Amino acid sequence: MKDAVMPAVNAEAERVSLWSRWRDDIACVKARDPAARNAVEILLTYPGVHAIIWHRFSHRLWTSGAKFPARFFAWVARLLTNVDIHPGATIGREFFIDHGAGVVIGETAEIGDGVTLYHGVTLGGVSWTPGKRHPTLEDGVLVGAGAKILGPIRIGTGARIGANSVVVEEVPPGVTAVGIPARIVRAMDRRALGNGRVNLDHHLIPDPVGEVLSMLLDRVEFLEARLNHMQGRVQRHEEERFDDERAG
């Protein structure tokens, strides 16, 4: 079943021209970064865009068997952009790394279409064993700054990973996961805005601990009010009994 929803680039997608891929990568930036003004500015000044341009070229070399040239161009890309993407990583259409600095993507990582990563994100492995070692991100996933997603786990379509979270277990589609280790805190009701723009309010991360404390404070306030009411009744009862005793 998982293979049926696999978002990674397939053999047919691999045949799409590099120009087409690069054009999609540049065009998607304006939908996800309000600071982006035009394609020329994006092409010349966005290190995340430079990183994916270099990666798509080195990945073609990697899949054609030219391993050393692929690794060399990946090294050049890391030197120029501070983004380390292994040429073996498989990345879909309209991929965007915002700010770019410190992103690491491992060899067996698989990324679907429309994925957004912020700076400091790591898609890493947790094993020396050959084979699948890195995460799979399905379509539309958004990963906040500094988050670490580790191991051959799957992040479901449209999921969001909060900043500085550490994810070591699979995340279902359409939810938000935060924390160390990451835990699901909320299902997302709305994934996109009008005109194809992606909803970037990933900073509005719920605080489950704060919500629990708020509920406890409400409960304490209710119990205090009830206790005061009961104390008032007892006091009135004692006053009435005292008055009866005096009258008797």
KADA-V415594 format. One record per pair of residues at least 24 apart in sequence whose ideal C-beta (glycine too) atoms are under 10 Angstrom apart, sorted by the first residue. I is the first residue (numbers start at 1). J is the second residue. Records with the same first field share a line. If there is no record, write none. Layout:
I = J / J
This chain:
2 = 136 / 138 / 154 / 170
5 = 112 / 138 / 139 / 154 / 156 / 157 / 173
6 = 90 / 110 / 112 / 136 / 138 / 154
7 = 90 / 92 / 93 / 110 / 111 / 112 / 113 / 114 / 115 / 136 / 137 / 138 / 139 / 140 / 141 / 154 / 156 / 157
8 = 89 / 90 / 91 / 92 / 109 / 110 / 111 / 112 / 113 / 136 / 137 / 138
9 = 59 / 63 / 90 / 91 / 92 / 93 / 110 / 111 / 112 / 113
10 = 90 / 92
11 = 63
13 = 90 / 92 / 93 / 113
14 = 59 / 60 / 63 / 90
16 = 56 / 93
18 = 53 / 56 / 57 / 59 / 60
20 = 93
21 = 52 / 53 / 55 / 56 / 57 / 59 / 60 / 91 / 92 / 93 / 94 / 95
22 = 49 / 52 / 53 / 56 / 57
24 = 52 / 92 / 93 / 94 / 95 / 113 / 114
25 = 49 / 51 / 52 / 53 / 55 / 56 / 91 / 93 / 94 / 95 / 96 / 97
26 = 52 / 53 / 94 / 96
27 = 94 / 196
28 = 93 / 94 / 95 / 96 / 113 / 114 / 115 / 116 / 196 / 198
29 = 94 / 96 / 97 / 98 / 116
30 = 196 / 197
31 = 94 / 96 / 114 / 116 / 192 / 193 / 195 / 196 / 197 / 198 / 200
32 = 94 / 96 / 98 / 114 / 116 / 142 / 196 / 197 / 198 / 199 / 200
33 = 96 / 98 / 99 / 116 / 198 / 200
34 = 197 / 200
35 = 98
36 = 96 / 98
42 = 96
46 = 81 / 96 / 97 / 98 / 99 / 100
47 = 77 / 80 / 81 / 82 / 83 / 97 / 98 / 99 / 100 / 101 / 103 / 119
48 = 81 / 83 / 95 / 96 / 97 / 98 / 99 / 100 / 101 / 103 / 116 / 117 / 118 / 119
49 = 81 / 95 / 96 / 97 / 100
50 = 77 / 80 / 81 / 83 / 97 / 100
51 = 77 / 78 / 80 / 81 / 82 / 83 / 84 / 85 / 95 / 97 / 100 / 103 / 105
52 = 77 / 81 / 83 / 85 / 91 / 94 / 95 / 96 / 97 / 100
53 = 77 / 81
54 = 78 / 80 / 81 / 83 / 85 / 87
55 = 81 / 83 / 85 / 86 / 87 / 89 / 91 / 95 / 97 / 105
56 = 85 / 87 / 91 / 95
57 = 87
58 = 85 / 86 / 87 / 88 / 89
59 = 85 / 86 / 87 / 88 / 89 / 90 / 91
60 = 87
61 = 87
62 = 86 / 87 / 88 / 89 / 90 / 107
63 = 87 / 88 / 90
78 = 103 / 104
82 = 119
83 = 117 / 119 / 121
84 = 122
85 = 109 / 111 / 123
86 = 123 / 134
88 = 134
89 = 123 / 134
90 = 136
91 = 115 / 137
92 = 137 / 138 / 139
93 = 139
94 = 139 / 140 / 198
95 = 137
96 = 142 / 198
97 = 121 / 143
98 = 142 / 145 / 200
99 = 145
101 = 145
102 = 145 / 146
103 = 143 / 145
104 = 134 / 148
105 = 134 / 135 / 137 / 149
106 = 133 / 134 / 135 / 149 / 150
107 = 132 / 133 / 134
108 = 132 / 133 / 134 / 135 / 136 / 152
109 = 133 / 134 / 135 / 136 / 137 / 149 / 152
110 = 134 / 135 / 136 / 137 / 138 / 152 / 154
111 = 135 / 136 / 137 / 138 / 139 / 141 / 155
112 = 136 / 137 / 138 / 139 / 140 / 141 / 155 / 157
113 = 138 / 139 / 140 / 141 / 157
114 = 138 / 139 / 140 / 141 / 142 / 157 / 158 / 191 / 192 / 196 / 198
115 = 139 / 140 / 141 / 142 / 143 / 155
116 = 140 / 141 / 142 / 143 / 144 / 160 / 198 / 200 / 202
117 = 141 / 142 / 143 / 144 / 145 / 147 / 149 / 161
118 = 142 / 143 / 144 / 145 / 146 / 147 / 161 / 163 / 200 / 202
119 = 144 / 145 / 146 / 163
120 = 144 / 145 / 146 / 147 / 148 / 163 / 164
121 = 145 / 146 / 147 / 148 / 149 / 161 / 163
122 = 146 / 147 / 148 / 149 / 150 / 166
123 = 147 / 148 / 149 / 150 / 151 / 155 / 167
124 = 148 / 149 / 150 / 151
125 = 150 / 151 / 152
126 = 150 / 151 / 152 / 153 / 168
127 = 151 / 152
135 = 167 / 168 / 170 / 171
136 = 170
137 = 161 / 171
138 = 171 / 173
139 = 173
140 = 173 / 174 / 191 / 192 / 198
141 = 171 / 173
142 = 176 / 188 / 191 / 198 / 199 / 200 / 202
143 = 167 / 202
144 = 176 / 178 / 202 / 203 / 205
145 = 202 / 203
147 = 177 / 178 / 182
148 = 180 / 181 / 182
149 = 177 / 182
150 = 181
155 = 182
157 = 191
158 = 188 / 191 / 192
159 = 184 / 187 / 188
160 = 185 / 186 / 188 / 191 / 199 / 201 / 202 / 205
161 = 202 / 205
162 = 202 / 203 / 205 / 206
163 = 202 / 203 / 205
165 = 205
176 = 202 / 204 / 205 / 206
177 = 205
178 = 205 / 206 / 207 / 208
179 = 205 / 208 / 209
183 = 208
184 = 208
185 = 211
